[in-house]
Amino acid sequence: MDINMRKQKGVTIISVEGSMVMADEGFPIMKRVVKELKTGQKYFVIDLGKVEKMDSAGVGELVAINVAVKEKGGKFHMANFDEKIGKIIQMALIHKLIPTFDTQKDALAALEEDGAGE
């Protein structure tokens, strides 16, 4: 799994490429989010457009990130996933916990409405 992070208008955008599966030891995305939370960052978008596979460990990591961000008073959105990943998200009911958007642009716009970038 490759993870790239960048900031735009007060939002940390996390782009993931590869597989979010149990074999990716140590939940690398969560570690990076916690590091950002410690700096006071509260708004996050995860772009899943290049994720090829996801299992229950990947689902669990998304839920754990959402919990950690909410505990700090922040917001976490998901964006840009294909039909296969979308089915996993729906089956696991994650979309009921974490807002999902078709594009990064839409997710960023929603966060801006919630006060990101101020």
N, C-alpha and C positions, 0 to 999 in steps of 0.2 A: 504494500500500500504506500502510495506517495501522498503527502499532505503539503499543500501550499497555503500560506495564510497571508492576507494583506488587509489593510484597513482602507475604508472608503466612507467618508461622511460619518465618522463615529461608529462604524460597524466593522467588526472583524468578519471577513469572508474567508471561510475554510473550504478549499477545493480539494476533494478527495479523488484519487485515481487508483483503480485496481479493485481489490476485494476487501470487504469488511467482514472478515470471518475469524473464527476462533484462533486460527493459526497466527494471526497478527497479535502476538503476545503483548500484554501490558497496556492495551487500550491507548494507543498513541494520540488519538484525537483528544480524548478526555484530558490527558496530561497537558496538552497545549492550551486547552480552554481554561483549565484551572490556573495555569500560569498567567493567562490574560486577565482572568477574574481578579487575581491578586494585584494587578496594576490598576484596577478600577474599571476595566472594560465590562460593559453590561449587555451589549447588543451583538448578536451573532447570526450569521447565515451560513448554513452548510450546503454547498453545491455538490450534489450527488450525480451530476451528469456523466461522469466518467467511472462510476462504480459499476463493476461487472457482476459481482456476486455479493450477497449479504446473507448471513445466517443469524441465528438467535443472539450470538455474541455481538454482532454489529447492531442489531436492534436494541440490545441492552445498553450498548454504549451511547446510542442516541438518546435513550430515556435517561440515562445517568447524566448526560450533558444537560438535558433540559432541566432536570431537578437541580443541578448545581447552579445553573444560570438563574433559575427562578428564586433560589434561596438568597441570591445576592441582589434580588430586585430587578433582574434583567429579563431580556426576551431572546428566544432562540427560534429561528425559522429554518425550514428545509426548502430546497429549490432544485429544479432542473434534473429530475430523475426520469429514467425511461420506464416503459410499461412493466418490465419484469421487476424492477425495484419498487415501482408503484404498487404492484400486487402484494409484495412482501409487507410494505408499509400499511396497506389496507388490511391485510390478514392479521397483522399484529396490532391493529387499531392505533398505531402511532399517530396517524393523522388527526385523531381526536385529542391528543395531548399537545402535539407540536404543529403549529400552522404550516401548511405546505403551499408552495407556489410553483407555477409553471416555469418561471424564469427568476434569475438572480435579481433582475431589475424590479420585478414585482415584489419580491421579498424585501428588498431595500426600501422601496417606496412605503411599504406597510410599516417598517421600523421607523422611518422618518416621520410618519404620522404619529407614532408613539413617542416621539421625542429624541430619537437618535440624532446625533450630530449637533446638538445644542450645547 
